[in-house]
Amino acid sequence: MLETLKNFGGKKLGGLILIIVIIIAFGFGGFGGGFSTNNQNNIAKINKTNVTTQDFMDYVNQSGISPDAIRTNLDNNIIEELLSGLISTTLIDLEVKDFDLSISERTILKTIKDNKNFQDEDGVFQRVKYEKFLLSSNLSAPMFELKLKNRELQKHLFDIIGAGTITPNFLIEKKYEENNKTLNVEYFNMEGLYQEKDKYTDQDLLVFIRENEEQLKREYIDFKYVVLNPKNLIGVEEFNQEFFDIIDKIENQISEGADFETVLENVKVEVKEIIEYTPTSEAITNESLIYQNKSSKLNLVENGDNFLLYKINKEYDKSPNLNDDKTKTELVELIYQKGKFDFNRKILEEIQNKKFNDSKFKDLGSNNLLNIEIDTINDDSMFDINSIKILYTLPVNSFTLINDKDNNIFLAKIADSKKNFFNKSDEEYVKFAKNQNTDNRKSILQSYDQLLNNKYQVKVNQKSVDRVKNYFK
């Protein structure tokens, strides 16, 4: 839960499963009263329930984390994570109260006596072992029994939440059978149905540009620049103090408002003038670096062993130029991809509207129809795994578009489906059954997580958090 903490300390508490882990981890921890404070300021608030700084320090004392470890990890948000843990346990306690859950002293006593750590070899409870545990843990019997009671109540709560998460065997068997049936799939590559790139005319490209003018516009710049290095400034190969003194002087002139020409009055280097520039690749060049820094109209930037002094004269947008071969190639690729998308969408709409049939499938596939058997829902030897999962949701004689790992698009038909025999004692089936129950439980806990997120409003007092951090510094 605790979606409201998602921006707190750069962390988000990862749902109820993490909450359960925190509860178990800190259930019997503690290293005594090493941390203590009389500061009773609220560090957080859950609805109307205050979480005080003292509550937090008590929680830290019980966490088993040493002061040195906390001090070392202050920059790693350890305080925020501990506070998330405390808020989680407090929230669960509120839920226990809301459900009006209770547990008898007799049940607590039985739980203690059934603990194997307190029994002898014959399974008989030994009071001496119990008392030694309390001494070594620096706990009194009432304190330990209170912790045990709270833990049992929390377990009871999650047992209630997770009630009914055991999937009936017949449903598991049916699901396993569905996932492990053999599919016979007819398919063909759609590539041959798309208009070829060299078939797009300049007129097609002009229409495409006109329809997408704003999206296709690029930002261009006109600018001047010079390359500065020890060789062309002071006539030596090595970087020395004289060179950096000149660079510092140029930077000072820029900061004082001097223009490009003034800065170069006493610098004899070649000035390069670039017109209508926009990057055409991801490679870092002098020009592309200046383009990246175009927000500064006059600046000095470093590029490897050189410094670039530049001045942006003009910035403007331009539509694509068909006379530029690279631009034209990019436009052809864009219009080709759009044509593929539109054609695929048309096919999908016909399938969804039940206007696509076997006759159309065979007409489109012509002599390119192929056939494959897919053994299980995990068989991704030919198609992408997500496409396989889609195929396993469809009935026989249905159609869909799928893709392989190279993103080639195929039109496929489920030609046949065959159930396969399996033994419920097989390792794969046993593993599958366990995963089904786990997945169902996770699904219920995630729903409960969302319910808690809507039910409770968590507010964190950042000033109190900062004071706690200062305490450990």
N, C-alpha and C positions, 0 to 999 in steps of 0.2 A: 504494500500500500504506500501511502505517503507520497502521492504524486506531487503534493505541494512542496516537498523537499527536493524536487528534481534539480533546482538551481542552487541548492544549498551546498556550498563547499565543492561545487563541481561534481557532485555525486548524486546518484538517485538510488534510493533503497530498492533492492530488486525483488519486491513482492513478498508474499507470505512465506514462501519457501525459505527465503533468507531470514525472515523474522523467526521462523521456527529454529533455524540453525543458531541464531543469536541467543534465543532463549535457552537452548540446550547448552551452548558454550559457556554461558555466564551463570547457569543455574546454581553451581556449587563452587564458584570461584572465590577469590578474595585473598588479600595479603595483609589484613589487619587495618589499622587506622593510619597508615602512612600518609594519606591525604585527608585533610579536614579543613573546613572553613566555616565561619559563622555567617557568611554572606548568604542571605536568604532571598536575594533578588530572583525573579523569575527568569529562567533561561529559555523557556518555551511554554506554550499554552496550547492545549488540545481542547477545542470547544471552550468549556468553562473550567476545565481542570488545569491548574497551574503546575508546571514542572520547575521546581526551584533549583538554584545553583547547588544547594546542599544535596538535593536528590541526585543531581548529576555527579557530585563528588563521591557520594556513597556508592553510586553505580560503578564509578571508576575504581574505587577501592575494592569492589567485589569482582572486577574484571580479570584480575590476575596479571595485569600489564604493569610493568615496573615504571616508576617515575622517569628513569633514564630513557626507556623505550619511547615513552610519550614525548619527552623533550626532544629526542632525536627525530621524531616523525611529525612534529608540529606543522612543517611545511607540506607534509603529505596528507593533510586533512584528517589526522587521527582523532582530533577533538570532534570534528563534524561527524565522523563515522561512529564514534562512541555515543554521541548525542542521538544519532539516528537509531542506534540500538536501544537506548533508553526510551525514546519516544515510542518505538515499536512495542516494547514490553509494557509500557504504560497504557498504550492503546489496547493491547490484548487484555490487560487487567480490566479496562473499562468495558470491553466486550463480555468478559466473564460476569461482571456485575449486571450488565444489561440483560444477559441470558438468565440471571438469577441462579447461577450454578453453585453447588455446594458439595462438600465432601466431609464425611464423618471422621471423628478422631479414631474410630476403630479401623477405618480404611487406611489411614495414615500409619497407624501402628502395624497393621498387617503388611503394608508396603515395606516398612523398615525391616520387619522380621523376615520377609521373603527376599531381602537383598543378600545375594550370595557373599558379598564382601563382609557381612556381619555373621556369617554362619561357619560352623566347623565342618570337618570332612564328612560328617553324617547329615549335614543340612540342618543342624540345630542352631537356632539363634544364640549368639554369645554376646552378652551385655558388655563384656570387657572390650571386644573388638569394636563395638559401636562407640564406646566412650573414648577409645584410642583414636578413632577416626575424628571425633569431635575435637579432641585436643590438638591433633595434628593440623586440622583445618581452621583452628582458632574460632570455633563456632560453639555456641551453647546449644543444648538440646532444643529449647523453644525456638531459637533462631533457625536451626536446621529444619525442624518440623514445619515451620512457617514457609520456608523456601520449598520444601517438598510439597506442601499443600498447594502452594501457588503453581508449581510445575504440574501437578496432577490436574488442577483445574484448567490450566492451559491445554493440556493434552485432551481433557474432556471436551473442551471447546472445539478443538480441531477434529475430534472424533465425530462431533455433531455436524460440523461443517462438511466433513467428508463422508457422511453416512450415505450408503447406497452407491459408492464409487466402484464396487466390485462388479465388473461386467459379467452378465450371465454367460455361461459356457457356450450356449448355442449361438450367441451373437459373436463371440470370439471365433468360433469355428467358421461361421459364415463369412466373417471379415477375412480370415486367413485364407479361406477357399477362394474368395474373390481376388485377393492379392496374388495368389499363386496359380491362377488359371492360365492357360496358354491362349494367346490371342493370335489369330491369323489376320494379318493386315495387308491390304493392297494399297499401294502408294505410288506417287510419281513426283519428280522434282518440278516445281512451278517455274523454274528459271526460264524454260523455253516458251512460256506464255507471256512473258513481259516484253514490252517493246524494247528492242535493242538500242543501246546508247547511240550508235552511229545513225539511227533512223530519226533522231530528233533534229529538226531543222532550226535555222536561226530564228525563223518566225515563231516556232514553238518556244524558244528561249526568250524571245521578246515578250510574248504573252505571259510566260511564267514570271519574268521580271516585273511586268506591269501589275500582275495580281499580287505580288509579294514585295512590292517596292520598298516599303519601310523596313521590313525584316532583312532585306538583302543589302541595304545600304551599308557602306563601310566608312569609318572615320579615317581621313587622310590628314597628313601634316606636310607643310613646307618648312624647312629649317636649314640653318647653317651650323657647321661644327668644325672643330679642330681637334686633332689628336696630339696630346702632350705627353712627352716622355723625356728621360734624361738626354737621349741622343739629339732630339731636335730642339731642346731648350738650352742645354749647356754644353753639348758636344761630347758627352761621355756616355758610356754604356751603363755604369753603375748608378743606383739610386744613392744620392748623398744629401747632406744637409742643405747645400745650395739649391738643389732641385726642390726640396720640400719647402724651402723658404719662399720660392717663387709660387708654388702651389698655394701656400698659406696666404700670400699676398693677393692672389686671384680670388680666393674664397672671400677674403675681407672686402675686396672691391665689389663683389657680387652682393654681399650682405649690406653694403653701404649704398646700393642702388645704381652702380655703374652699369652702362650698357655694354653689349657685346664688343662693339668697335673700340670703346675706351679701354676695356680690359686687354685688348690685343694690340694696343698702340706700340708697346715696346717688345712684343713677342712676334718673331718672324717665323711663322709656320703657315702651311698651306690651309686655306679655308675651303671646305667642301660645301657645296650648296645642293640640297636634295629637294626635288619638287614631286608632289603627289605621291608621298610614301605611305604605304600601309604594309604591315608584315605579311609575308606570303608563306612562311614556314615557322616552325617552333624553334629554329636555331637562333642562338643568341649572337647577334652581330652588333657592330657599333650603332647602326641605324635602329635596330629593333630595341636596343637598350634605351636609346633616346626616346623612342616611341613609348616605352613603358613608363618613362619619367616625364611625359609631356605635360603633366599638370603643373610642373615648374617651367615657366617660359624661358628662363635663363638659369643655367645650373652647370655644376662641374660634377661629373660622376666618374667612378672608377670602373674600368673594364680590363681585368687581367693586369698586364704590366703598363697599361696606358691610362691616362685620364682624358675624358672627353668634355670639352667645353662647348656648349651648344646654345643656340637661340631658336625658339619656335617662332616662326613668322606668321603662320596661319594654320588654323584647324577647320576642317569642313567635311561634310558627308558627300559621298558620291554613290550613284547607282553603279552596278557592275558594268564593265566595259567588255563587249563581245570581241573587240579587236585584240584583247589581251588573251593569249593562248591559255595561260594558267587559269585565269578567271573563267574562261569559257569551259575548260575541262571541269572545274568545280561546279559550274552551273549545270552541266550535263549530268554529273553525278547526282546533284540535288533533284533534278527533274526526274531522273531515272528512279531514284528511291521513292519519290512521291508517286510515280506511276505504279510501282510495285505495291505500295501501301494502299492506293485506291483500288487496285485490282483485287488484292487480298480481302479488303473490306467488303467489296461487292460479293465475293464468294461467301464470306461468313454471313452476310446479311441474308443471302439466299438460303443458306443452310438453316439459319435461325428461323426464317419465315417458312420453312418447309417447302421451298420452291426449287431445291436442288435434289436431283435424283440420280439413280445409277446410270441412266442414259447420258446425262450431262457429264458425270464422272468419267465414263469411258470415252466420250467424245474429246474431253480435254486431255485425258491421258494418252489417247491415241495408241501408238505402239510403244509407249514409254512406261507402261504399267509394270510394276515390280511387286513381289510378294515376299513377306517375311513372317516368321513366327517369333513372338515375344514370350519368353518363358515365365517371367514374374514381373511384378510392378517395379522391381529394382533392376531390371534388365535394360541398361542404358548403352548397350554395345553399339546400337545404330542411331537412336534418337536421344535428344536431351532428356534428362530424368523428369523434368516438369512436363514435357510432352507425353512421356510414358504414363505419368499419373493421370493426365487428362484422358488418354485412351482407355485406361482401366475404369473410368467412370461412365463410359458410353456403352449403350446396348449394341448388339449386332446389327449390321446394315446402316450404321450411322456414319456421318462424315465429319471431318474436322481438319484444320490446318495445324501442322506440327513443324518442329525444326530440329536440326541436329546440332552438335556441339560447335559447328562452324557457321551456324545461323543460316544454313540453307533451308528454304521453306518447302514443305511437301504437303500435298493434299492427300489425305489418308481416309480409308474406309475400313471399318471393322467387318471383315468378311466372315469370321467364325470365332467361336469361343469354346474352349474345351476345359472342363474341370479335371483336376489332377488329384490322384489319391495322396493322402498324407497320414502319418501316424502321430497321434497326439502325444506320444512319448518322445518324438524327435526333438532334438535340442533346439532347432529353429522354431518349432511351434511353441515350446515351453517359454522361450525367450520372447516370442511375439505376445503370448498371453500376459506375461508380466508387464510388458511395455504398454499394452492396452489399458490395464488397470492404472498404471502410473500416469498415462496421458489423460485418462478420465479424471483422475484426482487433481492433476495440474489444472485442467480446464475448470473444475469447480472452484479450486483455490484462486484462480485468476478472476473468476466472477465475483468471489467474495472480496478479493483485493479491490476491485472496482467499487463494490458496495461500500467498503470502508472509506475509500477515497472520497465518495460523495457524502458519507455520513459525518466525517470528522474534518474539521478545519484546523490545520496545524500552523501556528505562528512561532517563529524563532526570534529571540531577542539577541540581535547580533552584538550589541554592546556587552551583554553578559558573556557571550561566547568569547569575545576579545579579552575580557577580564580573566576568564579561565585560562586562556592561552598565556597571558602575561604571568599568571601564577606559576606556570610550569617552566617559564623561561629562566 
